[in-house]
Amino acid sequence: MSLDLREVEEEAKWDEEYRLLKECVANDGWTECKDWEPPTFRQYFRMRRHLSSQGSIVLYTYDEKHPRLVVPAALRRTVLANLHAGHQGRDSMLRRARQSVYWPGIDPDVEQKRRQCAYPFQQVVADLFQLDSHTYIAFADRLSGWLEMEHLSGDATSARLITIFRRWFRHFGIPEELSCDGGTNLTSQESRGFFNTWRVRLRISSTHYTQSNGRAEAAVKCVKRLLRGNTAQNGSLDTHAAARAIMQYINTPQQGSEASPANCS
């Protein structure tokens, strides 16, 4: 994880609590009881034997392969932003942190950072639909409104859908949640096994409350409007007309937003 050591050293000189901690660690100034320690030091008491000083900084070395830099308070927000720069999930963020940085309460801070973040293709929707006797699947991002679609020549089997999702996941990233209307091929044992492998939570809308999958339905309506009259005779999307229609959609600001899907993704 990228962190400028010179910046840490400079901040360590200005952070009074950090300076006192460094002096305590360097001089083995710990008392015999946690309750005897100043409140600032009590949160470090349990791992005191794993702390060491190096110049003006403090290291936490529980695993000798991965000594971790104890980060001054003023830099922790920056570290959290760096940990989540690629919009990784909680587990990925914690694995990176446990190899390089530490402060008391880092795990819940990472969890909170992850919960607060909304990013493109974190939550997506998908739905199968028919147009002129051809089968298609629509795939939309809840945040940006980005829309993808695929013509399903032949049977829309779970295996075929899995191939498409795998390609979309590689391209756009693995979503946390995928919503659908409960279609058999999307919720089959084979499809569920695939989503479980990729750790994608499957959210199935109620047949008695179709509004719960409203974004997918809106995407389908949009796709039908985009595709009508623009596909090849065999239903293929590989036409100039379909390409132009799709490009027009992703470059047009969505209702209630000044940004287009292309600008948000």
ZADO-1210 file (C-alpha; in nm, 4 decimals, padded with zeros to 6 digits):
<atoms>
<atom x="00.0000" y="00.0000" z="00.0000" code="MET" pos="1"/>
<atom x="00.1414" y="00.3384" z="-00.1011" code="SER" pos="2"/>
<atom x="00.2353" y="00.5629" z="00.1916" code="LEU" pos="3"/>
<atom x="00.5089" y="00.8281" z="00.1900" code="ASP" pos="4"/>
<atom x="00.7427" y="00.7428" z="00.4793" code="LEU" pos="5"/>
<atom x="00.8781" y="01.0980" z="00.4918" code="ARG" pos="6"/>
<atom x="00.5262" y="01.2307" z="00.5383" code="GLU" pos="7"/>
<atom x="00.4694" y="00.9821" z="00.8211" code="VAL" pos="8"/>
<atom x="00.7950" y="01.0832" z="00.9908" code="GLU" pos="9"/>
<atom x="00.7032" y="01.4503" z="00.9643" code="GLU" pos="10"/>
<atom x="00.3540" y="01.3944" z="01.1011" code="GLU" pos="11"/>
<atom x="00.4959" y="01.1774" z="01.3829" code="ALA" pos="12"/>
<atom x="00.6993" y="01.4767" z="01.5055" code="LYS" pos="13"/>
<atom x="00.3886" y="01.6975" z="01.5282" code="TRP" pos="14"/>
<atom x="00.1518" y="01.4388" z="01.6776" code="ASP" pos="15"/>
<atom x="00.2044" y="01.4648" z="02.0546" code="GLU" pos="16"/>
<atom x="00.0285" y="01.1387" z="02.1373" code="GLU" pos="17"/>
<atom x="00.2336" y="00.9587" z="01.8734" code="TYR" pos="18"/>
<atom x="00.5579" y="01.1086" z="02.0098" code="ARG" pos="19"/>
<atom x="00.4733" y="00.9957" z="02.3623" code="LEU" pos="20"/>
<atom x="00.3894" y="00.6475" z="02.2356" code="LEU" pos="21"/>
<atom x="00.7209" y="00.6303" z="02.0507" code="LYS" pos="22"/>
<atom x="00.9099" y="00.7339" z="02.3657" code="GLU" pos="23"/>
<atom x="00.7215" y="00.4763" z="02.5730" code="CYS" pos="24"/>
<atom x="00.8027" y="00.2023" z="02.3228" code="VAL" pos="25"/>
<atom x="01.1661" y="00.3051" z="02.2841" code="ALA" pos="26"/>
<atom x="01.2247" y="00.3200" z="02.6630" code="ASN" pos="27"/>
<atom x="01.0039" y="00.0199" z="02.7529" code="ASP" pos="28"/>
<atom x="00.8047" y="00.2511" z="02.9744" code="GLY" pos="29"/>
<atom x="00.4983" y="00.0291" z="03.0098" code="TRP" pos="30"/>
<atom x="00.3445" y="-00.0295" z="03.3515" code="THR" pos="31"/>
<atom x="00.2318" y="-00.3706" z="03.4742" code="GLU" pos="32"/>
<atom x="-00.1396" y="-00.2992" z="03.4443" code="CYS" pos="33"/>
<atom x="-00.3441" y="-00.1600" z="03.1589" code="LYS" pos="34"/>
<atom x="-00.5496" y="00.0564" z="03.3947" code="ASP" pos="35"/>
<atom x="-00.2322" y="00.2295" z="03.5151" code="TRP" pos="36"/>
<atom x="-00.1535" y="00.3508" z="03.1657" code="GLU" pos="37"/>
<atom x="-00.2620" y="00.6916" z="03.0334" code="PRO" pos="38"/>
<atom x="-00.5885" y="00.6564" z="02.8363" code="PRO" pos="39"/>
<atom x="-00.4056" y="00.7063" z="02.5055" code="THR" pos="40"/>
<atom x="-00.1737" y="00.4113" z="02.5724" code="PHE" pos="41"/>
<atom x="-00.4355" y="00.1666" z="02.6985" code="ARG" pos="42"/>
<atom x="-00.5465" y="00.0819" z="02.3444" code="GLN" pos="43"/>
<atom x="-00.1906" y="-00.0331" z="02.2683" code="TYR" pos="44"/>
<atom x="-00.1363" y="-00.2255" z="02.5935" code="PHE" pos="45"/>
<atom x="-00.2387" y="-00.5668" z="02.4646" code="ARG" pos="46"/>
<atom x="00.0149" y="-00.5599" z="02.1793" code="MET" pos="47"/>
<atom x="00.2869" y="-00.3652" z="02.3645" code="ARG" pos="48"/>
<atom x="00.5405" y="-00.6495" z="02.3282" code="ARG" pos="49"/>
<atom x="00.4963" y="-00.6369" z="01.9521" code="HIS" pos="50"/>
<atom x="00.5704" y="-00.2639" z="01.9251" code="LEU" pos="51"/>
<atom x="00.9103" y="-00.1242" z="01.8374" code="SER" pos="52"/>
<atom x="01.0503" y="00.2144" z="01.7373" code="SER" pos="53"/>
<atom x="01.2539" y="00.3051" z="01.4327" code="GLN" pos="54"/>
<atom x="01.3638" y="00.6649" z="01.4259" code="GLY" pos="55"/>
<atom x="01.0527" y="00.8731" z="01.4861" code="SER" pos="56"/>
<atom x="00.8015" y="00.6028" z="01.3872" code="ILE" pos="57"/>
<atom x="00.6447" y="00.3056" z="01.5639" code="VAL" pos="58"/>
<atom x="00.6121" y="-00.0416" z="01.4132" code="LEU" pos="59"/>
<atom x="00.3704" y="-00.3180" z="01.5086" code="TYR" pos="60"/>
<atom x="00.5241" y="-00.6578" z="01.4324" code="THR" pos="61"/>
<atom x="00.2930" y="-00.9465" z="01.5193" code="TYR" pos="62"/>
<atom x="00.3896" y="-01.1337" z="01.2040" code="ASP" pos="63"/>
<atom x="00.7628" y="-01.1015" z="01.1306" code="GLU" pos="64"/>
<atom x="00.6961" y="-01.1258" z="00.7583" code="LYS" pos="65"/>
<atom x="00.4729" y="-00.8191" z="00.7673" code="HIS" pos="66"/>
<atom x="00.5875" y="-00.5417" z="01.0058" code="PRO" pos="67"/>
<atom x="00.3150" y="-00.2798" z="01.0093" code="ARG" pos="68"/>
<atom x="00.3581" y="00.0935" z="01.0372" code="LEU" pos="69"/>
<atom x="00.1581" y="00.2514" z="01.3194" code="VAL" pos="70"/>
<atom x="-00.0066" y="00.5432" z="01.1387" code="VAL" pos="71"/>
<atom x="-00.0434" y="00.8868" z="01.3046" code="PRO" pos="72"/>
<atom x="-00.4045" y="00.9966" z="01.3443" code="ALA" pos="73"/>
<atom x="-00.3874" y="01.2744" z="01.0836" code="ALA" pos="74"/>
<atom x="-00.2917" y="01.0316" z="00.8069" code="LEU" pos="75"/>
<atom x="-00.5452" y="00.7578" z="00.8744" code="ARG" pos="76"/>
<atom x="-00.8135" y="00.9001" z="00.6468" code="ARG" pos="77"/>
<atom x="-00.5621" y="00.9102" z="00.3617" code="THR" pos="78"/>
<atom x="-00.4632" y="00.5509" z="00.4302" code="VAL" pos="79"/>
<atom x="-00.8267" y="00.4385" z="00.4220" code="LEU" pos="80"/>
<atom x="-00.8750" y="00.6167" z="00.0898" code="ALA" pos="81"/>
<atom x="-00.5661" y="00.4434" z="-00.0510" code="ASN" pos="82"/>
<atom x="-00.6834" y="00.1068" z="00.0756" code="LEU" pos="83"/>
<atom x="-01.0112" y="00.1541" z="-00.1063" code="HIS" pos="84"/>
<atom x="-00.8767" y="00.3273" z="-00.4161" code="ALA" pos="85"/>
<atom x="-00.9680" y="00.0324" z="-00.6361" code="GLY" pos="86"/>
<atom x="-01.3093" y="-00.0108" z="-00.4656" code="HIS" pos="87"/>
<atom x="-01.2075" y="-00.3424" z="-00.3173" code="GLN" pos="88"/>
<atom x="-01.4284" y="-00.5258" z="-00.0725" code="GLY" pos="89"/>
<atom x="-01.3821" y="-00.5323" z="00.3037" code="ARG" pos="90"/>
<atom x="-01.1774" y="-00.8530" z="00.3080" code="ASP" pos="91"/>
<atom x="-00.9367" y="-00.7288" z="00.0419" code="SER" pos="92"/>
<atom x="-00.8905" y="-00.3995" z="00.2249" code="MET" pos="93"/>
<atom x="-00.8187" y="-00.5760" z="00.5545" code="LEU" pos="94"/>
<atom x="-00.5693" y="-00.8123" z="00.3927" code="ARG" pos="95"/>
<atom x="-00.3767" y="-00.5174" z="00.2500" code="ARG" pos="96"/>
<atom x="-00.3877" y="-00.3297" z="00.5805" code="ALA" pos="97"/>
<atom x="-00.2631" y="-00.6306" z="00.7784" code="ARG" pos="98"/>
<atom x="00.0453" y="-00.6429" z="00.5624" code="GLN" pos="99"/>
<atom x="00.1531" y="-00.2820" z="00.6077" code="SER" pos="100"/>
<atom x="-00.0371" y="-00.0462" z="00.8422" code="VAL" pos="101"/>
<atom x="-00.1973" y="-00.0414" z="01.1856" code="TYR" pos="102"/>
<atom x="-00.3757" y="00.1733" z="01.4407" code="TRP" pos="103"/>
<atom x="-00.6197" y="00.0807" z="01.7194" code="PRO" pos="104"/>
<atom x="-00.9639" y="00.0335" z="01.5666" code="GLY" pos="105"/>
<atom x="-00.8410" y="-00.0044" z="01.2091" code="ILE" pos="106"/>
<atom x="-01.0746" y="-00.2981" z="01.1366" code="ASP" pos="107"/>
<atom x="-01.3998" y="-00.1113" z="01.2176" code="PRO" pos="108"/>
<atom x="-01.2639" y="00.1969" z="01.0377" code="ASP" pos="109"/>
<atom x="-01.2108" y="-00.0131" z="00.7256" code="VAL" pos="110"/>
<atom x="-01.5612" y="-00.1563" z="00.7621" code="GLU" pos="111"/>
<atom x="-01.7131" y="00.1908" z="00.7927" code="GLN" pos="112"/>
<atom x="-01.5178" y="00.3187" z="00.4929" code="LYS" pos="113"/>
<atom x="-01.6425" y="00.0264" z="00.2893" code="ARG" pos="114"/>
<atom x="-02.0059" y="00.0787" z="00.3924" code="ARG" pos="115"/>
<atom x="-01.9948" y="00.4502" z="00.3110" code="GLN" pos="116"/>
<atom x="-01.8630" y="00.3981" z="-00.0383" code="CYS" pos="117"/>
<atom x="-02.0904" y="00.3693" z="-00.3368" code="ALA" pos="118"/>
<atom x="-01.9137" y="00.2966" z="-00.6603" code="TYR" pos="119"/>
<atom x="-02.0084" y="00.1986" z="-01.0158" code="PRO" pos="120"/>
<atom x="-02.1143" y="-00.1653" z="-01.0555" code="PHE" pos="121"/>
<atom x="-02.1327" y="-00.2238" z="-00.6816" code="GLN" pos="122"/>
<atom x="-02.5013" y="-00.3069" z="-00.7268" code="GLN" pos="123"/>
<atom x="-02.6286" y="-00.4245" z="-01.0623" code="VAL" pos="124"/>
<atom x="-02.9504" y="-00.5562" z="-01.2083" code="VAL" pos="125"/>
<atom x="-03.0125" y="-00.8086" z="-01.4831" code="ALA" pos="126"/>
<atom x="-03.3179" y="-00.9332" z="-01.6683" code="ASP" pos="127"/>
<atom x="-03.4015" y="-01.1547" z="-01.9651" code="LEU" pos="128"/>
<atom x="-03.6516" y="-01.0320" z="-02.2210" code="PHE" pos="129"/>
<atom x="-03.7928" y="-01.1090" z="-02.5635" code="GLN" pos="130"/>
<atom x="-03.7949" y="-00.8770" z="-02.8662" code="LEU" pos="131"/>
<atom x="-03.9241" y="-00.9869" z="-03.2067" code="ASP" pos="132"/>
<atom x="-03.8965" y="-01.3537" z="-03.1028" code="SER" pos="133"/>
<atom x="-03.5314" y="-01.3106" z="-03.0007" code="HIS" pos="134"/>
<atom x="-03.3966" y="-01.3417" z="-02.6464" code="THR" pos="135"/>
<atom x="-03.1723" y="-01.0790" z="-02.4865" code="TYR" pos="136"/>
<atom x="-03.0314" y="-01.0041" z="-02.1433" code="ILE" pos="137"/>
<atom x="-03.0010" y="-00.6520" z="-02.0033" code="ALA" pos="138"/>
<atom x="-02.7430" y="-00.5638" z="-01.7392" code="PHE" pos="139"/>
<atom x="-02.7510" y="-00.2229" z="-01.5669" code="ALA" pos="140"/>
<atom x="-02.5511" y="-00.0418" z="-01.2984" code="ASP" pos="141"/>
<atom x="-02.7732" y="00.1103" z="-01.0293" code="ARG" pos="142"/>
<atom x="-02.5411" y="00.4034" z="-00.9605" code="LEU" pos="143"/>
<atom x="-02.4410" y="00.5278" z="-01.3044" code="SER" pos="144"/>
<atom x="-02.7175" y="00.3853" z="-01.5213" code="GLY" pos="145"/>
<atom x="-02.4603" y="00.2200" z="-01.7503" code="TRP" pos="146"/>
<atom x="-02.6331" y="-00.0391" z="-01.9639" code="LEU" pos="147"/>
<atom x="-02.5066" y="-00.3547" z="-02.1297" code="GLU" pos="148"/>
<atom x="-02.6999" y="-00.6036" z="-02.3379" code="MET" pos="149"/>
<atom x="-02.6405" y="-00.9358" z="-02.5077" code="GLU" pos="150"/>
<atom x="-02.8248" y="-01.1291" z="-02.7758" code="HIS" pos="151"/>
<atom x="-02.8760" y="-01.4899" z="-02.6707" code="LEU" pos="152"/>
<atom x="-02.8812" y="-01.6930" z="-02.9874" code="SER" pos="153"/>
<atom x="-03.0054" y="-02.0432" z="-02.9163" code="GLY" pos="154"/>
<atom x="-03.1206" y="-02.1429" z="-02.5692" code="ASP" pos="155"/>
<atom x="-03.0652" y="-01.9030" z="-02.2786" code="ALA" pos="156"/>
<atom x="-02.9104" y="-02.1694" z="-02.0574" code="THR" pos="157"/>
<atom x="-02.7497" y="-02.1043" z="-01.7212" code="SER" pos="158"/>
<atom x="-02.4122" y="-02.1977" z="-01.8703" code="ALA" pos="159"/>
<atom x="-02.4541" y="-01.9376" z="-02.1443" code="ARG" pos="160"/>
<atom x="-02.5547" y="-01.6697" z="-01.8941" code="LEU" pos="161"/>
<atom x="-02.2595" y="-01.7552" z="-01.6701" code="ILE" pos="162"/>
<atom x="-02.0226" y="-01.7026" z="-01.9627" code="THR" pos="163"/>
<atom x="-02.1712" y="-01.3574" z="-02.0208" code="ILE" pos="164"/>
<atom x="-02.1615" y="-01.2587" z="-01.6530" code="PHE" pos="165"/>
<atom x="-01.8030" y="-01.3765" z="-01.6223" code="ARG" pos="166"/>
<atom x="-01.7051" y="-01.1474" z="-01.9090" code="ARG" pos="167"/>
<atom x="-01.8961" y="-00.8522" z="-01.7597" code="TRP" pos="168"/>
<atom x="-01.7406" y="-00.9103" z="-01.4173" code="PHE" pos="169"/>
<atom x="-01.3917" y="-00.9124" z="-01.5672" code="ARG" pos="170"/>
<atom x="-01.4630" y="-00.5892" z="-01.7500" code="HIS" pos="171"/>
<atom x="-01.6618" y="-00.3895" z="-01.4927" code="PHE" pos="172"/>
<atom x="-01.5584" y="-00.5532" z="-01.1654" code="GLY" pos="173"/>
<atom x="-01.7344" y="-00.7979" z="-00.9379" code="ILE" pos="174"/>
<atom x="-02.0565" y="-00.6509" z="-00.7940" code="PRO" pos="175"/>
<atom x="-02.1627" y="-00.7007" z="-00.4349" code="GLU" pos="176"/>
<atom x="-02.5265" y="-00.7529" z="-00.5323" code="GLU" pos="177"/>
<atom x="-02.7101" y="-00.8585" z="-00.8454" code="LEU" pos="178"/>
<atom x="-03.0865" y="-00.8139" z="-00.8606" code="SER" pos="179"/>
<atom x="-03.3105" y="-01.0115" z="-01.0923" code="CYS" pos="180"/>
<atom x="-03.6742" y="-01.1106" z="-01.1248" code="ASP" pos="181"/>
<atom x="-03.6238" y="-01.4743" z="-01.0324" code="GLY" pos="182"/>
<atom x="-03.6010" y="-01.6193" z="-01.3817" code="GLY" pos="183"/>
<atom x="-03.5170" y="-01.9899" z="-01.3719" code="THR" pos="184"/>
<atom x="-03.1878" y="-01.9659" z="-01.5587" code="ASN" pos="185"/>
<atom x="-03.0674" y="-01.6820" z="-01.3366" code="LEU" pos="186"/>
<atom x="-03.1558" y="-01.8595" z="-01.0123" code="THR" pos="187"/>
<atom x="-03.0745" y="-02.2202" z="-01.1003" code="SER" pos="188"/>
<atom x="-02.8371" y="-02.4209" z="-00.8827" code="GLN" pos="189"/>
<atom x="-02.5674" y="-02.3750" z="-01.1463" code="GLU" pos="190"/>
<atom x="-02.6112" y="-01.9969" z="-01.1537" code="SER" pos="191"/>
<atom x="-02.6269" y="-01.9706" z="-00.7743" code="ARG" pos="192"/>
<atom x="-02.3069" y="-02.1719" z="-00.7496" code="GLY" pos="193"/>
<atom x="-02.1387" y="-01.9290" z="-00.9889" code="PHE" pos="194"/>
<atom x="-02.2530" y="-01.6213" z="-00.7932" code="PHE" pos="195"/>
<atom x="-02.1456" y="-01.7816" z="-00.4650" code="ASN" pos="196"/>
<atom x="-01.8007" y="-01.8515" z="-00.6088" code="THR" pos="197"/>
<atom x="-01.7643" y="-01.4853" z="-00.7032" code="TRP" pos="198"/>
<atom x="-01.9236" y="-01.3779" z="-00.3704" code="ARG" pos="199"/>
<atom x="-02.2062" y="-01.1945" z="-00.5416" code="VAL" pos="200"/>
<atom x="-02.5236" y="-01.1630" z="-00.3342" code="ARG" pos="201"/>
<atom x="-02.8284" y="-01.2552" z="-00.5441" code="LEU" pos="202"/>
<atom x="-03.1338" y="-01.0418" z="-00.4724" code="ARG" pos="203"/>
<atom x="-03.4584" y="-01.1739" z="-00.6174" code="ILE" pos="204"/>
<atom x="-03.7506" y="-00.9358" z="-00.6501" code="SER" pos="205"/>
<atom x="-04.0912" y="-01.0444" z="-00.5316" code="SER" pos="206"/>
<atom x="-04.3432" y="-01.1459" z="-00.7960" code="THR" pos="207"/>
<atom x="-04.6010" y="-00.9590" z="-00.5870" code="HIS" pos="208"/>
<atom x="-04.3909" y="-00.6426" z="-00.5732" code="TYR" pos="209"/>
<atom x="-04.2309" y="-00.5915" z="-00.9103" code="THR" pos="210"/>
<atom x="-04.1241" y="-00.2377" z="-00.8221" code="GLN" pos="211"/>
<atom x="-03.8432" y="-00.3912" z="-00.6166" code="SER" pos="212"/>
<atom x="-03.6764" y="-00.4691" z="-00.9462" code="ASN" pos="213"/>
<atom x="-03.7742" y="-00.1391" z="-01.1060" code="GLY" pos="214"/>
<atom x="-03.4273" y="-00.0514" z="-01.2301" code="ARG" pos="215"/>
<atom x="-03.4072" y="-00.3765" z="-01.4258" code="ALA" pos="216"/>
<atom x="-03.7506" y="-00.3204" z="-01.5740" code="GLU" pos="217"/>
<atom x="-03.6534" y="00.0336" z="-01.6723" code="ALA" pos="218"/>
<atom x="-03.3362" y="-00.1035" z="-01.8304" code="ALA" pos="219"/>
<atom x="-03.5360" y="-00.3576" z="-02.0290" code="VAL" pos="220"/>
<atom x="-03.7732" y="-00.0882" z="-02.1533" code="LYS" pos="221"/>
<atom x="-03.4767" y="00.1258" z="-02.2509" code="CYS" pos="222"/>
<atom x="-03.3072" y="-00.1632" z="-02.4304" code="VAL" pos="223"/>
<atom x="-03.6224" y="-00.2452" z="-02.6241" code="LYS" pos="224"/>
<atom x="-03.6490" y="00.1164" z="-02.7324" code="ARG" pos="225"/>
<atom x="-03.2825" y="00.1250" z="-02.8306" code="LEU" pos="226"/>
<atom x="-03.2890" y="-00.2014" z="-03.0184" code="LEU" pos="227"/>
<atom x="-03.6205" y="-00.1824" z="-03.1964" code="ARG" pos="228"/>
<atom x="-03.5462" y="-00.1596" z="-03.5657" code="GLY" pos="229"/>
<atom x="-03.1694" y="-00.1463" z="-03.5078" code="ASN" pos="230"/>
<atom x="-03.0799" y="-00.5169" z="-03.4887" code="THR" pos="231"/>
<atom x="-02.9983" y="-00.7534" z="-03.7717" code="ALA" pos="232"/>
<atom x="-03.2637" y="-00.9916" z="-03.9064" code="GLN" pos="233"/>
<atom x="-03.1267" y="-01.2725" z="-03.6921" code="ASN" pos="234"/>
<atom x="-03.1449" y="-01.0546" z="-03.3791" code="GLY" pos="235"/>
<atom x="-02.7730" y="-00.9756" z="-03.3710" code="SER" pos="236"/>
<atom x="-02.6577" y="-00.6533" z="-03.2036" code="LEU" pos="237"/>
<atom x="-02.3595" y="-00.6319" z="-03.4373" code="ASP" pos="238"/>
<atom x="-02.4955" y="-00.3478" z="-03.6498" code="THR" pos="239"/>
<atom x="-02.3997" y="00.0163" z="-03.6969" code="HIS" pos="240"/>
<atom x="-02.7491" y="00.1244" z="-03.5935" code="ALA" pos="241"/>
<atom x="-02.7397" y="-00.0670" z="-03.2633" code="ALA" pos="242"/>
<atom x="-02.3909" y="00.0641" z="-03.1843" code="ALA" pos="243"/>
<atom x="-02.4972" y="00.4244" z="-03.2477" code="ARG" pos="244"/>
<atom x="-02.8105" y="00.3850" z="-03.0347" code="ALA" pos="245"/>
<atom x="-02.6148" y="00.2394" z="-02.7440" code="ILE" pos="246"/>
<atom x="-02.3444" y="00.5082" z="-02.7649" code="MET" pos="247"/>
<atom x="-02.6109" y="00.7775" z="-02.7704" code="GLN" pos="248"/>
<atom x="-02.7646" y="00.6314" z="-02.4549" code="TYR" pos="249"/>
<atom x="-02.4433" y="00.6078" z="-02.2512" code="ILE" pos="250"/>
<atom x="-02.3407" y="00.9625" z="-02.3461" code="ASN" pos="251"/>
<atom x="-02.6757" y="01.1236" z="-02.2587" code="THR" pos="252"/>
<atom x="-02.7378" y="01.2554" z="-01.9029" code="PRO" pos="253"/>
<atom x="-02.9974" y="01.0470" z="-01.7212" code="GLN" pos="254"/>
<atom x="-03.3220" y="01.1890" z="-01.5864" code="GLN" pos="255"/>
<atom x="-03.2531" y="01.3755" z="-01.2617" code="GLY" pos="256"/>
<atom x="-02.8789" y="01.3851" z="-01.3224" code="SER" pos="257"/>
<atom x="-02.6405" y="01.6155" z="-01.5040" code="GLU" pos="258"/>
<atom x="-02.3995" y="01.3286" z="-01.5723" code="ALA" pos="259"/>
<atom x="-02.4237" y="01.0618" z="-01.8381" code="SER" pos="260"/>
<atom x="-02.3547" y="00.6935" z="-01.7619" code="PRO" pos="261"/>
<atom x="-02.0210" y="00.7344" z="-01.9413" code="ALA" pos="262"/>
<atom x="-01.9221" y="01.0165" z="-01.7050" code="ASN" pos="263"/>
<atom x="-02.0237" y="00.8230" z="-01.3934" code="CYS" pos="264"/>
<atom x="-01.8622" y="00.4894" z="-01.4727" code="SER" pos="265"/>
</atoms>
